[in-house]
């Protein structure tokens, strides 16, 4: 049997949980470790195109998968930029706030 030598608290033998019991009840610790990712390499032509440099169309179409992905991202962000809040929404929000008060 091991003695708990912590002088901060005095406990009787019955009150003090054994170290083995404490370890069993604690959650297992998660260790922080580096996990390698299988990251696909983005072609330099795509990087240059995203940076706004002029790129030959053949180079862009040689990386068709990445090119089509970034075109979809561009279209989606453009559509979201054009979205407008309906004019009735701020009034509805203010009425709902007043009801809660």
Beta strands, then each sheet from edge to edge (+ up, - down):
end
